[in-house]
Amino acid sequence: MSRFAPNPQWLIYLPPTMSPAETTQEEGFLEYPREAFAYFRTAGVPRVICEQKHRGSRAVVIVCRRT
């Protein structure tokens, strides 16, 4: 949680995130597809969906009404 996070009592939903693959041994890379797919295969993940990562953050909006 960062200083920009909401009060924990308001945190009723936490968006999911992807489990990171292990760091690669390939020079110049943090992660490498061959090793990442092997990592998930070993973890028992039958299918991996790859999407282009966009810059930005997830947001959760809590709408309240004071009575």
N, CA, C and O atoms as a CHARMM CRD file, in Angstrom:
* protein
*
  268
    1    1 MET  N      0.84600  -1.16800   0.00000 PROA 1      0.00000
    2    1 MET  CA     0.00000   0.00000   0.00000 PROA 1      0.00000
    3    1 MET  C      0.89700   1.23900   0.00000 PROA 1      0.00000
    4    1 MET  O      1.88200   1.30800   0.73500 PROA 1      0.00000
    5    2 SER  N      0.54800   2.18900  -0.81600 PROA 2      0.00000
    6    2 SER  CA     1.31000   3.42500  -0.88300 PROA 2      0.00000
    7    2 SER  C      0.56300   4.53000  -0.15400 PROA 2      0.00000
    8    2 SER  O     -0.54800   4.32900   0.33500 PROA 2      0.00000
    9    3 ARG  N      1.17700   5.68000  -0.09000 PROA 3      0.00000
   10    3 ARG  CA     0.52300   6.80600   0.58000 PROA 3      0.00000
   11    3 ARG  C     -0.67600   7.31500  -0.21100 PROA 3      0.00000
   12    3 ARG  O     -1.47100   8.10000   0.30500 PROA 3      0.00000
   13    4 PHE  N     -0.81100   6.87200  -1.46400 PROA 4      0.00000
   14    4 PHE  CA    -1.94300   7.27800  -2.29000 PROA 4      0.00000
   15    4 PHE  C     -3.09900   6.28800  -2.20800 PROA 4      0.00000
   16    4 PHE  O     -4.13200   6.48600  -2.84700 PROA 4      0.00000
   17    5 ALA  N     -2.93400   5.23500  -1.43400 PROA 5      0.00000
   18    5 ALA  CA    -3.96100   4.20300  -1.31300 PROA 5      0.00000
   19    5 ALA  C     -5.10500   4.69700  -0.42600 PROA 5      0.00000
   20    5 ALA  O     -4.91500   5.57200   0.41800 PROA 5      0.00000
   21    6 PRO  N     -6.28500   4.13000  -0.62900 PROA 6      0.00000
   22    6 PRO  CA    -7.41300   4.52700   0.21600 PROA 6      0.00000
   23    6 PRO  C     -7.27100   3.96500   1.63300 PROA 6      0.00000
   24    6 PRO  O     -6.43700   3.10000   1.90100 PROA 6      0.00000
   25    7 ASN  N     -8.08700   4.46900   2.50100 PROA 7      0.00000
   26    7 ASN  CA    -8.15100   3.93900   3.85000 PROA 7      0.00000
   27    7 ASN  C     -8.47400   2.44700   3.74000 PROA 7      0.00000
   28    7 ASN  O     -9.41700   2.08800   3.03500 PROA 7      0.00000
   29    8 PRO  N     -7.72400   1.56500   4.41000 PROA 8      0.00000
   30    8 PRO  CA    -7.95200   0.11500   4.28400 PROA 8      0.00000
   31    8 PRO  C     -9.38100  -0.33300   4.58000 PROA 8      0.00000
   32    8 PRO  O     -9.82500  -1.33800   4.02500 PROA 8      0.00000
   33    9 GLN  N    -10.11900   0.38300   5.44100 PROA 9      0.00000
   34    9 GLN  CA   -11.49700  -0.02600   5.71800 PROA 9      0.00000
   35    9 GLN  C    -12.39300   0.15700   4.49300 PROA 9      0.00000
   36    9 GLN  O    -13.46100  -0.44900   4.41700 PROA 9      0.00000
   37   10 TRP  N    -11.97000   0.99000   3.52800 PROA 10     0.00000
   38   10 TRP  CA   -12.72800   1.18000   2.29800 PROA 10     0.00000
   39   10 TRP  C    -12.31300   0.20900   1.20300 PROA 10     0.00000
   40   10 TRP  O    -12.94000   0.17200   0.14400 PROA 10     0.00000
   41   11 LEU  N    -11.29000  -0.56000   1.43500 PROA 11     0.00000
   42   11 LEU  CA   -10.75200  -1.46600   0.42000 PROA 11     0.00000
   43   11 LEU  C    -11.59100  -2.74400   0.37600 PROA 11     0.00000
   44   11 LEU  O    -11.23900  -3.75900   0.97600 PROA 11     0.00000
   45   12 ILE  N    -12.70100  -2.66700  -0.34700 PROA 12     0.00000
   46   12 ILE  CA   -13.61400  -3.80300  -0.41800 PROA 12     0.00000
   47   12 ILE  C    -13.30500  -4.71500  -1.60400 PROA 12     0.00000
   48   12 ILE  O    -13.82900  -5.82500  -1.68900 PROA 12     0.00000
   49   13 TYR  N    -12.45800  -4.24800  -2.51300 PROA 13     0.00000
   50   13 TYR  CA   -12.09300  -5.04000  -3.68500 PROA 13     0.00000
   51   13 TYR  C    -10.65900  -4.70400  -4.06300 PROA 13     0.00000
   52   13 TYR  O    -10.30800  -3.53100  -4.18600 PROA 13     0.00000
   53   14 LEU  N     -9.84400  -5.70600  -4.24500 PROA 14     0.00000
   54   14 LEU  CA    -8.46300  -5.50700  -4.65900 PROA 14     0.00000
   55   14 LEU  C     -8.30200  -6.10500  -6.04800 PROA 14     0.00000
   56   14 LEU  O     -8.44000  -7.31800  -6.20300 PROA 14     0.00000
   57   15 PRO  N     -8.01100  -5.28800  -7.07800 PROA 15     0.00000
   58   15 PRO  CA    -7.88900  -5.81300  -8.44000 PROA 15     0.00000
   59   15 PRO  C     -6.81400  -6.89700  -8.51800 PROA 15     0.00000
   60   15 PRO  O     -5.78300  -6.79700  -7.85300 PROA 15     0.00000
   61   16 PRO  N     -7.04900  -7.93000  -9.32400 PROA 16     0.00000
   62   16 PRO  CA    -6.06000  -9.00000  -9.45900 PROA 16     0.00000
   63   16 PRO  C     -4.82400  -8.51400 -10.20200 PROA 16     0.00000
   64   16 PRO  O     -4.86300  -7.52900 -10.94000 PROA 16     0.00000
   65   17 THR  N     -3.75500  -9.21400  -9.99400 PROA 17     0.00000
   66   17 THR  CA    -2.51200  -8.91200 -10.70000 PROA 17     0.00000
   67   17 THR  C     -1.91000 -10.22900 -11.16600 PROA 17     0.00000
   68   17 THR  O     -2.29200 -11.29500 -10.68400 PROA 17     0.00000
   69   18 MET  N     -0.99200 -10.16000 -12.08000 PROA 18     0.00000
   70   18 MET  CA    -0.35500 -11.35600 -12.61400 PROA 18     0.00000
   71   18 MET  C      0.86000 -11.70700 -11.77000 PROA 18     0.00000
   72   18 MET  O      1.62100 -10.83200 -11.35800 PROA 18     0.00000
   73   19 SER  N      1.02800 -12.97600 -11.52400 PROA 19     0.00000
   74   19 SER  CA     2.20100 -13.44100 -10.80600 PROA 19     0.00000
   75   19 SER  C      3.42200 -13.28600 -11.71400 PROA 19     0.00000
   76   19 SER  O      3.40900 -13.77000 -12.84600 PROA 19     0.00000
   77   20 PRO  N      4.46800 -12.62500 -11.23900 PROA 20     0.00000
   78   20 PRO  CA     5.64400 -12.44500 -12.09600 PROA 20     0.00000
   79   20 PRO  C      6.41400 -13.74900 -12.28700 PROA 20     0.00000
   80   20 PRO  O      6.48300 -14.59000 -11.39100 PROA 20     0.00000
   81   21 ALA  N      6.98000 -13.88800 -13.45900 PROA 21     0.00000
   82   21 ALA  CA     7.83900 -15.05000 -13.72600 PROA 21     0.00000
   83   21 ALA  C      9.19300 -14.82600 -13.07500 PROA 21     0.00000
   84   21 ALA  O      9.53600 -13.70500 -12.70200 PROA 21     0.00000
   85   22 GLU  N      9.95100 -15.89200 -12.94400 PROA 22     0.00000
   86   22 GLU  CA    11.28400 -15.77100 -12.36300 PROA 22     0.00000
   87   22 GLU  C     12.19200 -14.95100 -13.28300 PROA 22     0.00000
   88   22 GLU  O     11.96700 -14.88000 -14.49100 PROA 22     0.00000
   89   23 THR  N     13.19900 -14.34600 -12.70700 PROA 23     0.00000
   90   23 THR  CA    14.15000 -13.54100 -13.47600 PROA 23     0.00000
   91   23 THR  C     14.93000 -14.43800 -14.43500 PROA 23     0.00000
   92   23 THR  O     15.33400 -15.54300 -14.07500 PROA 23     0.00000
   93   24 THR  N     15.13600 -13.95100 -15.65600 PROA 24     0.00000
   94   24 THR  CA    15.81700 -14.72500 -16.68700 PROA 24     0.00000
   95   24 THR  C     17.34000 -14.67400 -16.55100 PROA 24     0.00000
   96   24 THR  O     17.89000 -13.81000 -15.86800 PROA 24     0.00000
   97   25 GLN  N     17.99000 -15.59800 -17.20200 PROA 25     0.00000
   98   25 GLN  CA    19.44900 -15.60700 -17.28400 PROA 25     0.00000
   99   25 GLN  C     19.91600 -14.96300 -18.59200 PROA 25     0.00000
  100   25 GLN  O     21.11500 -14.79100 -18.81400 PROA 25     0.00000
  101   26 GLU  N     18.94500 -14.60400 -19.46600 PROA 26     0.00000
  102   26 GLU  CA    19.26800 -13.96900 -20.74600 PROA 26     0.00000
  103   26 GLU  C     19.84600 -12.57500 -20.50200 PROA 26     0.00000
  104   26 GLU  O     19.27200 -11.77800 -19.76000 PROA 26     0.00000
  105   27 GLU  N     20.96500 -12.29400 -21.12000 PROA 27     0.00000
  106   27 GLU  CA    21.63700 -11.00200 -20.96100 PROA 27     0.00000
  107   27 GLU  C     20.75700  -9.85800 -21.46500 PROA 27     0.00000
  108   27 GLU  O     20.24400  -9.91200 -22.58300 PROA 27     0.00000
  109   28 GLY  N     20.58600  -8.83000 -20.64500 PROA 28     0.00000
  110   28 GLY  CA    19.85200  -7.64100 -21.05400 PROA 28     0.00000
  111   28 GLY  C     18.35400  -7.71000 -20.85600 PROA 28     0.00000
  112   28 GLY  O     17.64400  -6.78200 -21.24300 PROA 28     0.00000
  113   29 PHE  N     17.84800  -8.79100 -20.26100 PROA 29     0.00000
  114   29 PHE  CA    16.41000  -8.93600 -20.05600 PROA 29     0.00000
  115   29 PHE  C     16.11600  -9.22500 -18.59000 PROA 29     0.00000
  116   29 PHE  O     16.89600  -9.88300 -17.90200 PROA 29     0.00000
  117   30 LEU  N     14.97600  -8.72100 -18.12500 PROA 30     0.00000
  118   30 LEU  CA    14.51800  -9.05000 -16.78400 PROA 30     0.00000
  119   30 LEU  C     13.71900 -10.35100 -16.82000 PROA 30     0.00000
  120   30 LEU  O     13.87600 -11.22500 -15.96800 PROA 30     0.00000
  121   31 GLU  N     12.84900 -10.45300 -17.84200 PROA 31     0.00000
  122   31 GLU  CA    12.07700 -11.67000 -18.08600 PROA 31     0.00000
  123   31 GLU  C     12.20600 -12.01400 -19.56200 PROA 31     0.00000
  124   31 GLU  O     12.41400 -11.13700 -20.40000 PROA 31     0.00000
  125   32 TYR  N     12.08200 -13.30000 -19.87100 PROA 32     0.00000
  126   32 TYR  CA    12.20200 -13.73300 -21.25700 PROA 32     0.00000
  127   32 TYR  C     11.07700 -14.72900 -21.53000 PROA 32     0.00000
  128   32 TYR  O     10.82500 -15.59600 -20.69300 PROA 32     0.00000
  129   33 PRO  N     10.38600 -14.63400 -22.68100 PROA 33     0.00000
  130   33 PRO  CA     9.20800 -15.47400 -22.93400 PROA 33     0.00000
  131   33 PRO  C      9.42500 -16.97400 -22.72700 PROA 33     0.00000
  132   33 PRO  O      8.58800 -17.63100 -22.10700 PROA 33     0.00000
  133   34 ARG  N     10.50600 -17.51700 -23.22200 PROA 34     0.00000
  134   34 ARG  CA    10.74000 -18.96400 -23.11700 PROA 34     0.00000
  135   34 ARG  C     10.72200 -19.40000 -21.65000 PROA 34     0.00000
  136   34 ARG  O     10.08600 -20.39400 -21.30100 PROA 34     0.00000
  137   35 GLU  N     11.41300 -18.66000 -20.80700 PROA 35     0.00000
  138   35 GLU  CA    11.48900 -19.01500 -19.39200 PROA 35     0.00000
  139   35 GLU  C     10.18600 -18.68900 -18.66200 PROA 35     0.00000
  140   35 GLU  O      9.79500 -19.40400 -17.74000 PROA 35     0.00000
  141   36 ALA  N      9.51800 -17.61900 -19.07000 PROA 36     0.00000
  142   36 ALA  CA     8.24700 -17.25900 -18.43500 PROA 36     0.00000
  143   36 ALA  C      7.19900 -18.33700 -18.68900 PROA 36     0.00000
  144   36 ALA  O      6.50000 -18.74400 -17.76100 PROA 36     0.00000
  145   37 PHE  N      7.07700 -18.80700 -19.93700 PROA 37     0.00000
  146   37 PHE  CA     6.11200 -19.86600 -20.24300 PROA 37     0.00000
  147   37 PHE  C      6.46200 -21.15100 -19.50400 PROA 37     0.00000
  148   37 PHE  O      5.57100 -21.84900 -19.02000 PROA 37     0.00000
  149   38 ALA  N      7.73300 -21.46500 -19.41400 PROA 38     0.00000
  150   38 ALA  CA     8.16600 -22.66400 -18.66900 PROA 38     0.00000
  151   38 ALA  C      7.80300 -22.53100 -17.18900 PROA 38     0.00000
  152   38 ALA  O      7.38400 -23.50200 -16.56000 PROA 38     0.00000
  153   39 TYR  N      7.96400 -21.33800 -16.64100 PROA 39     0.00000
  154   39 TYR  CA     7.63500 -21.08700 -15.24000 PROA 39     0.00000
  155   39 TYR  C      6.15500 -21.35700 -14.97500 PROA 39     0.00000
  156   39 TYR  O      5.81100 -22.05000 -14.01800 PROA 39     0.00000
  157   40 PHE  N      5.28000 -20.81000 -15.82100 PROA 40     0.00000
  158   40 PHE  CA     3.84800 -21.00600 -15.62300 PROA 40     0.00000
  159   40 PHE  C      3.45000 -22.45800 -15.87900 PROA 40     0.00000
  160   40 PHE  O      2.57100 -22.98000 -15.19400 PROA 40     0.00000
  161   41 ARG  N      4.07900 -23.11800 -16.85100 PROA 41     0.00000
  162   41 ARG  CA     3.80400 -24.52700 -17.12200 PROA 41     0.00000
  163   41 ARG  C      4.12900 -25.36500 -15.88800 PROA 41     0.00000
  164   41 ARG  O      3.35500 -26.24000 -15.50000 PROA 41     0.00000
  165   42 THR  N      5.27700 -25.08800 -15.27800 PROA 42     0.00000
  166   42 THR  CA     5.70000 -25.80200 -14.07400 PROA 42     0.00000
  167   42 THR  C      4.73900 -25.53500 -12.90900 PROA 42     0.00000
  168   42 THR  O      4.52500 -26.40500 -12.06600 PROA 42     0.00000
  169   43 ALA  N      4.16500 -24.33300 -12.86700 PROA 43     0.00000
  170   43 ALA  CA     3.21900 -23.96800 -11.81100 PROA 43     0.00000
  171   43 ALA  C      1.83200 -24.55400 -12.05200 PROA 43     0.00000
  172   43 ALA  O      0.92900 -24.36400 -11.23700 PROA 43     0.00000
  173   44 GLY  N      1.65400 -25.27100 -13.17800 PROA 44     0.00000
  174   44 GLY  CA     0.38100 -25.90100 -13.46300 PROA 44     0.00000
  175   44 GLY  C     -0.63400 -25.01500 -14.15500 PROA 44     0.00000
  176   44 GLY  O     -1.82300 -25.33200 -14.17300 PROA 44     0.00000
  177   45 VAL  N     -0.18200 -23.90600 -14.72400 PROA 45     0.00000
  178   45 VAL  CA    -1.08600 -23.00800 -15.44800 PROA 45     0.00000
  179   45 VAL  C     -1.25200 -23.55600 -16.86200 PROA 45     0.00000
  180   45 VAL  O     -0.28400 -23.59800 -17.62000 PROA 45     0.00000
  181   46 PRO  N     -2.46300 -23.97800 -17.22900 PROA 46     0.00000
  182   46 PRO  CA    -2.65100 -24.62300 -18.53800 PROA 46     0.00000
  183   46 PRO  C     -2.66900 -23.67000 -19.72200 PROA 46     0.00000
  184   46 PRO  O     -2.38400 -24.07900 -20.84800 PROA 46     0.00000
  185   47 ARG  N     -3.00500 -22.38300 -19.48100 PROA 47     0.00000
  186   47 ARG  CA    -3.10300 -21.44200 -20.58100 PROA 47     0.00000
  187   47 ARG  C     -2.67800 -20.05700 -20.09900 PROA 47     0.00000
  188   47 ARG  O     -3.06700 -19.63100 -19.01200 PROA 47     0.00000
  189   48 VAL  N     -1.89000 -19.36500 -20.89500 PROA 48     0.00000
  190   48 VAL  CA    -1.45400 -18.00300 -20.58300 PROA 48     0.00000
  191   48 VAL  C     -1.96400 -17.08900 -21.69300 PROA 48     0.00000
  192   48 VAL  O     -1.77100 -17.36900 -22.87600 PROA 48     0.00000
  193   49 ILE  N     -2.60700 -16.00800 -21.30900 PROA 49     0.00000
  194   49 ILE  CA    -3.10500 -15.02900 -22.27200 PROA 49     0.00000
  195   49 ILE  C     -2.16600 -13.83100 -22.23000 PROA 49     0.00000
  196   49 ILE  O     -1.96400 -13.23200 -21.17400 PROA 49     0.00000
  197   50 CYS  N     -1.60000 -13.48600 -23.36800 PROA 50     0.00000
  198   50 CYS  CA    -0.65500 -12.37000 -23.44500 PROA 50     0.00000
  199   50 CYS  C     -1.35500 -11.15200 -24.03500 PROA 50     0.00000
  200   50 CYS  O     -2.01500 -11.23700 -25.07100 PROA 50     0.00000
  201   51 GLU  N     -1.20200 -10.03500 -23.36800 PROA 51     0.00000
  202   51 GLU  CA    -1.77900  -8.78100 -23.83000 PROA 51     0.00000
  203   51 GLU  C     -0.71700  -7.70000 -23.76700 PROA 51     0.00000
  204   51 GLU  O      0.19700  -7.76100 -22.94400 PROA 51     0.00000
  205   52 GLN  N     -0.84200  -6.72200 -24.63000 PROA 52     0.00000
  206   52 GLN  CA     0.07900  -5.59600 -24.59600 PROA 52     0.00000
  207   52 GLN  C     -0.16500  -4.80500 -23.32400 PROA 52     0.00000
  208   52 GLN  O     -1.30300  -4.46500 -22.99900 PROA 52     0.00000
  209   53 LYS  N      0.89300  -4.52000 -22.62000 PROA 53     0.00000
  210   53 LYS  CA     0.76800  -3.75400 -21.37200 PROA 53     0.00000
  211   53 LYS  C      0.62600  -2.28100 -21.72000 PROA 53     0.00000
  212   53 LYS  O      1.34200  -1.75200 -22.57100 PROA 53     0.00000
  213   54 HSD  N     -0.29500  -1.64200 -21.05700 PROA 54     0.00000
  214   54 HSD  CA    -0.48700  -0.21300 -21.25200 PROA 54     0.00000
  215   54 HSD  C      0.06400   0.52000 -20.03800 PROA 54     0.00000
  216   54 HSD  O      0.16000  -0.04200 -18.94700 PROA 54     0.00000
  217   55 ARG  N      0.41200   1.73900 -20.23600 PROA 55     0.00000
  218   55 ARG  CA     0.87500   2.54600 -19.10700 PROA 55     0.00000
  219   55 ARG  C     -0.34600   3.07200 -18.37500 PROA 55     0.00000
  220   55 ARG  O     -1.31200   3.52600 -18.98900 PROA 55     0.00000
  221   56 GLY  N     -0.28900   3.00300 -17.09700 PROA 56     0.00000
  222   56 GLY  CA    -1.41000   3.47700 -16.30100 PROA 56     0.00000
  223   56 GLY  C     -1.65600   2.54600 -15.13300 PROA 56     0.00000
  224   56 GLY  O     -1.01500   1.50400 -15.00500 PROA 56     0.00000
  225   57 SER  N     -2.56300   2.92100 -14.30700 PROA 57     0.00000
  226   57 SER  CA    -2.86900   2.15800 -13.11300 PROA 57     0.00000
  227   57 SER  C     -4.32300   1.74100 -13.12600 PROA 57     0.00000
  228   57 SER  O     -5.16000   2.34000 -13.80200 PROA 57     0.00000
  229   58 ARG  N     -4.59900   0.70700 -12.36800 PROA 58     0.00000
  230   58 ARG  CA    -5.98300   0.30700 -12.19000 PROA 58     0.00000
  231   58 ARG  C     -6.60900   1.25300 -11.18000 PROA 58     0.00000
  232   58 ARG  O     -5.92300   1.84700 -10.34800 PROA 58     0.00000
  233   59 ALA  N     -7.90700   1.37700 -11.26800 PROA 59     0.00000
  234   59 ALA  CA    -8.60800   2.23200 -10.31200 PROA 59     0.00000
  235   59 ALA  C     -9.85500   1.51300  -9.82500 PROA 59     0.00000
  236   59 ALA  O    -10.51100   0.79100 -10.57700 PROA 59     0.00000
  237   60 VAL  N    -10.16200   1.71700  -8.58200 PROA 60     0.00000
  238   60 VAL  CA   -11.40600   1.22300  -7.99500 PROA 60     0.00000
  239   60 VAL  C    -12.13600   2.45100  -7.46900 PROA 60     0.00000
  240   60 VAL  O    -11.58800   3.22600  -6.68600 PROA 60     0.00000
  241   61 VAL  N    -13.37400   2.61700  -7.90900 PROA 61     0.00000
  242   61 VAL  CA   -14.15700   3.77400  -7.48100 PROA 61     0.00000
  243   61 VAL  C    -15.19900   3.30200  -6.48200 PROA 61     0.00000
  244   61 VAL  O    -15.93100   2.34700  -6.74000 PROA 61     0.00000
  245   62 ILE  N    -15.26100   3.96600  -5.35400 PROA 62     0.00000
  246   62 ILE  CA   -16.25300   3.65500  -4.33500 PROA 62     0.00000
  247   62 ILE  C    -17.20900   4.84100  -4.29000 PROA 62     0.00000
  248   62 ILE  O    -16.80500   5.96000  -3.97500 PROA 62     0.00000
  249   63 VAL  N    -18.47000   4.59400  -4.60300 PROA 63     0.00000
  250   63 VAL  CA   -19.47000   5.65400  -4.62500 PROA 63     0.00000
  251   63 VAL  C    -20.35100   5.47900  -3.39600 PROA 63     0.00000
  252   63 VAL  O    -20.91900   4.41100  -3.16900 PROA 63     0.00000
  253   64 CYS  N    -20.45400   6.53500  -2.61500 PROA 64     0.00000
  254   64 CYS  CA   -21.23300   6.46800  -1.36200 PROA 64     0.00000
  255   64 CYS  C    -22.27200   7.56900  -1.34800 PROA 64     0.00000
  256   64 CYS  O    -22.17100   8.57200  -2.05400 PROA 64     0.00000
  257   65 ARG  N    -23.25100   7.34800  -0.53300 PROA 65     0.00000
  258   65 ARG  CA   -24.28300   8.36900  -0.33100 PROA 65     0.00000
  259   65 ARG  C    -24.46000   8.54400   1.16300 PROA 65     0.00000
  260   65 ARG  O    -24.72200   7.58500   1.88900 PROA 65     0.00000
  261   66 ARG  N    -24.31800   9.74300   1.59800 PROA 66     0.00000
  262   66 ARG  CA   -24.49700  10.04100   3.02000 PROA 66     0.00000
  263   66 ARG  C    -25.96400  10.37200   3.23700 PROA 66     0.00000
  264   66 ARG  O    -26.52300  11.21500   2.53600 PROA 66     0.00000
  265   67 THR  N    -26.58900   9.71200   4.20500 PROA 67     0.00000
  266   67 THR  CA   -28.01700   9.96700   4.46200 PROA 67     0.00000
  267   67 THR  C    -28.21800  10.74200   5.73300 PROA 67     0.00000
  268   67 THR  O    -29.35400  11.04200   6.10100 PROA 67     0.00000
